[in-house]
Amino acid sequence: MKNQDLLNLKITKGLLLVVLCFAFIACDQSEYSKLVKTEMSKDIVHDTLFFGMNFGQSKQEFFDKCWKLNAKGLVSHGPSNDFVKHDLPLPEGANLTQSIRMLFYGIFNEERRMTGMNVQYSYNAWSLWNKDLQPEKLLPIVKDTIMKWFPGNDFIKVKIEKDEKDLLVKVDGNRRIIIKPIDDKREVKVRIDDLRYILD
C-alpha cells in the first residue's frame, strides 16, 4: 500500500460528511443520546471488528494484517488503492450477479491507533441500468450482514436536521455503527466507531 498516510487522509476527508451529518442530528437526538448513555454506562467493551482487527491496534498492525490476508488471497487492493477489497461469500443458491464487494480501511487518530473503520458495499456486477443491483436493494442485505457479524441492539433511525433522510445507527457498548443515507449510485457506506475515542 503506497502513500498510506495520504490515502488515509483522502478517505477521512471523503467520509467526514458522516461525522458532520451526525453533528446536526435533530428530532431523534434524545433517543440516540439515551441509547449512547445507556450503552456506555454498561462498561461493556466491543473492540473486535472483522478479520481479527480491533479498535486500538496500531496503523502498522492494520497494514501487517492486510498484508497477511492478501497473501492468503482473502483481500486485494481496492479501486485506486484507497481501500482494501474483499468479496463476500455468495449465499447458497445465489448467482454471480449477486456477488457483493466490500471495501474497508481503518480510521486512525493522531497516535496512529485505529478508532474506527470505513466500509463500502456494492454489487460486483453493478450497472446503472440494472435496478436489482442498486444500493437501495443492497442496503437491507448490508444491514442483515452487519447484524450477523455484530449481534446485539438493532439499528434505529436518526433523522438529519434539514434533511428528509435518516441515518441508521446501531450502538452496542462502546461500538457505534452508522449506515449512511444513500448518496451514491453504487455503494452503501458504513462507518464503525469506538465511542471511547469519539466521546473523549
N, C-alpha and C positions, 0 to 999 in steps of 0.2 A: 504494500500500500504506500504510494508515493505522496509526498506533501500532506502528510496526515493531519497536521495542525490546521493547514489551510482548508482542507476538505471538511474538517470538523466545524470550522468557523462558518463555511458556506451552509452546511446543514443547519447549524444553530440559527443562522440568520433566516433561512428559509422557513423554519418551523417556529420562529419566535412569535409568529401570529397566534399560535396556540396559547402561549403564555399571556399575550396581550388580550386575547379574547377572554381568557379566564379572569383577567383583572376587571373586566367590565360585566361580570355576571350580575343579573338583575333579580327578577322576581323569584327565582328558585334558590337564591343565595342562602336563605335561612335553612332550608332543607339540606343543602350541601354543607354549610358550616356546621350544622348539628352532627351530620354524618362524620365529618372530619374530626370534630371534637370527641365524639363517642369512640371512634376507631383508635385515635391516638392515645386516648386515656386507657385503653386496654393493655398498653405496653407489649403488644404482640408485634414481633419483627418478622416481616416477609422480605427477605433480601435476595431470594433466588429469582432469576429471570428465565432464560432458556439456554440450552447448550452448555450448561454448567457455569453460566455467567452470573455475577452477583453485583448488587449495589456495593459500592465501596472499593471494588477492585481497581487496581491502577490501570492507566491507559496502556501501559506496556503489557500487562496481563491480558487485557482485551485483545490486543494485536497478536499476542502469542497464541491465545485460544483460537482466534480466527485462522491463524496460520496452520494450526494442527487440524482444524475442521476442514480446511481447504485440502490438506494433504490426504485426508480420508475421503475426499470427494463429496462432502456434505454441504459445502458452501463454495461460492466463487465470487469474483468481483462483480458488483452491480454496474448499471449504466454509468459511464463517466467515472467509475471508481469512487463514487460518492458514498456508496453503501455496500454492505456485504449481502450477497444474494443467496437465498435458499428456496428450493422448490418444495412446497408442502407435499406430503404423500397423497396420492389420489385415493379417495374413499373407494371401497369395494363397489364395483359396478359402474363407476364413473368413467366417462370417456376423456380423451386427452384434451378436448377443448375446455374442460372444467379444471385443468391444472392451474394451481394458484402459485404465484411468485411472491415471496416475502423478502423485502429489503430491510435491513436493520443497521443501525450504527449507534454507538454509545454517546451519551451526553456526559461531559466531564467538567468538573469545577476547576478552580484555579490551582488546586493541589493535584490536579490530574487524576482525581478519583471519580469513578462512574457514579453519577447521581440519577441517571435515567437512561432511557433508550427510545430512540425514534424508530418507528416501524411503518412500513408501507406495504399494502397488499394490492395485487391486481391479477387479473387472469392473464396467463401467458399468451393465450390466443386472442386477446382483446383486439377488437376493431371498432371503429366509431359507429359503423352501421349495424353491428350485431347487438341487439337490445338485451339479449340474455347474458352478455358479458360486461355490462355496465356496472359502475361502482354501487349504484342503488341496489342491484341484485346481489352484489358481493357482501355488502355491509352486514346482513343478518348472519352470513356464514362466518365472517370475521368475528362478530360478537359471540357466536356459539363456540368458535375455536378458542377465543380468549377465556370464556367461562370454563372450558375443559382444562386449559392449561393452568388457569389461576382461579380455582373454585373459591366460593365464599359469597359475599354480597353480590346482588345483581346490579346492573347498571341503572342509574337514574338519569332523567333528562334535566339538563340545566340550561335555561334559556340565556342567550347572549343579549345584552342590552342593545336596543335599537336594531335588532335582527330577529327575523322570524324563525331562524334555525336554532336547533338545540345541540349542545354538546351531550354526548353520552359519557357519564362518569361512573367509575367503579372504585370504591375505596375499601381496602382491607388492611387494617392496622396502619402501617406506615406507607403502604404501596397504593399509589393512585394511578388509574389507567383512564386515559381520555381517548374517545373516538371522536375525531373532528367531524363537523358537518361536511357533507360532500361539497368540495370546491374544486374538484379536478375531474376531467373527463374520463380518467382511467383508474385512479388509485383511491383506496380508503386509507386514511392516515391515522396512526395511533401514536400516542406518547405515554410512556410509563415513567413515573417519577417516584423517588423516595422522599416522602414528605418530611422526613427528618432534616433533609437539606433545604427543602423549599421553605419550611416554616421557621428555620433558624435565620 
